[in-house]
Amino acid sequence: MTSHLRIGRACTVAALLLGAGTLRLTLDADWLPAAALAYGTLVVTLGARLEYGSHRRALEQAEWARRHALGEEPLAPLDPCCPLWRMSRTVHAPDCTDVRFRAITAQLDDIDTRDSA
């Protein structure tokens, strides 16, 4: 169980409790507090969804790393290859699953260490 799964479950429980509170306030015709709780429910639900997605990504990365360590070929990168790739098509995170990018990074690091010595 990853920390993302624990947080996702906690957010789900919080969303259910906030939803129940929203329903109760709506039945009592307390509209302003009900609207605030409804907004909180949506925010916590979004958080749960993001955490469950991060959990799935962590499991996929662990499986990819295991297969890569065993040397299984062909081993395509995950889609997207790393979370930074979604935000910028050129920058990659250190845990990027694109083997070509890792090889280029290793070569650049090797060049940097030779230049600084």
C-alpha positions as CSV (number, residue, x, y, z in Angstrom):
1,M,0.0,0.0,0.0
2,T,1.5,3.3,-1.0
3,S,1.0,6.6,0.9
4,H,-1.1,7.8,-2.1
5,L,-3.6,5.0,-1.5
6,R,-3.8,5.8,2.2
7,I,-4.4,9.5,1.5
8,G,-6.9,8.6,-1.3
9,R,-8.9,6.5,1.1
10,A,-8.8,9.2,3.8
11,C,-10.0,11.7,1.2
12,T,-12.8,9.4,0.2
13,V,-14.0,9.0,3.8
14,A,-13.8,12.8,4.3
15,A,-15.8,13.3,1.1
16,L,-18.5,10.9,2.3
17,L,-18.7,12.6,5.6
18,L,-18.8,16.1,4.0
19,G,-21.5,14.8,1.6
20,A,-23.6,13.5,4.5
21,G,-23.2,16.9,6.2
22,T,-24.2,18.7,3.1
23,L,-27.3,16.6,2.7
24,R,-28.3,17.2,6.3
25,L,-27.9,20.9,6.0
26,T,-29.8,21.0,2.8
27,L,-32.7,19.2,4.4
28,D,-32.7,21.8,7.2
29,A,-32.7,24.6,4.5
30,D,-29.3,26.0,5.7
31,W,-28.2,26.9,2.2
32,L,-25.0,28.9,2.9
33,P,-23.3,26.2,5.1
34,A,-24.6,23.5,2.7
35,A,-23.0,25.3,-0.2
36,A,-19.7,25.6,1.6
37,L,-19.8,21.9,2.5
38,A,-20.7,21.0,-1.0
39,Y,-17.6,22.9,-2.3
40,G,-15.5,21.2,0.3
41,T,-16.8,17.8,-0.8
42,L,-15.9,18.6,-4.4
43,V,-12.3,19.6,-3.4
44,V,-11.7,16.5,-1.3
45,T,-13.2,14.3,-4.0
46,L,-10.8,15.8,-6.5
47,G,-7.9,15.2,-4.1
48,A,-9.0,11.5,-3.7
49,R,-9.1,11.1,-7.5
50,L,-5.6,12.6,-7.9
51,E,-4.2,10.4,-5.1
52,Y,-5.7,7.2,-6.6
53,G,-4.1,8.2,-10.0
54,S,-0.7,8.7,-8.3
55,H,-1.1,5.3,-6.6
56,R,-1.7,3.6,-10.0
57,R,1.3,5.5,-11.4
58,A,3.5,4.4,-8.6
59,L,2.5,0.7,-9.1
60,E,3.1,1.0,-12.9
61,Q,6.5,2.6,-12.3
62,A,7.5,-0.2,-9.8
63,E,6.5,-2.9,-12.3
64,W,8.3,-1.1,-15.1
65,A,11.5,-0.8,-13.0
66,R,11.2,-4.5,-12.0
67,R,10.9,-5.6,-15.7
68,H,13.7,-3.2,-16.7
69,A,16.0,-4.6,-14.0
70,L,15.3,-8.1,-15.3
71,G,16.3,-7.0,-18.8
72,E,13.0,-7.8,-20.5
73,E,12.8,-6.3,-24.1
74,P,11.1,-4.5,-25.7
75,L,10.2,-2.3,-22.8
76,A,8.3,0.8,-23.9
77,P,8.2,3.8,-21.6
78,L,5.0,4.5,-19.6
79,D,2.6,6.9,-21.2
80,P,3.5,9.7,-20.3
81,C,7.0,8.6,-19.6
82,C,7.2,10.9,-16.5
83,P,4.9,13.4,-14.7
84,L,6.9,16.4,-15.9
85,W,6.4,15.5,-19.5
86,R,2.7,16.4,-19.2
87,M,3.6,19.9,-18.3
88,S,6.5,20.5,-20.6
89,R,7.3,18.4,-23.6
90,T,11.0,18.8,-23.2
91,V,11.8,18.4,-19.4
92,H,11.9,14.9,-17.9
93,A,11.8,13.9,-14.2
94,P,14.6,11.8,-12.6
95,D,12.3,8.8,-12.5
96,C,11.5,9.0,-16.3
97,T,10.8,5.6,-17.8
98,D,12.1,6.6,-21.3
99,V,15.3,4.6,-21.6
100,R,16.6,6.8,-24.4
101,F,16.3,9.8,-22.1
102,R,18.1,8.1,-19.3
103,A,21.0,7.1,-21.6
104,I,21.3,10.7,-22.8
105,T,21.3,12.0,-19.3
106,A,23.9,9.5,-18.2
107,Q,26.2,10.6,-21.1
108,L,25.7,14.3,-20.2
109,D,26.5,13.5,-16.5
110,D,29.6,11.7,-17.6
111,I,30.7,14.6,-19.7
112,D,30.1,17.0,-16.8
113,T,32.1,15.0,-14.4
114,R,35.1,14.8,-16.8
115,D,34.9,18.5,-17.4
116,S,34.9,19.4,-13.8
117,A,37.8,17.1,-12.9
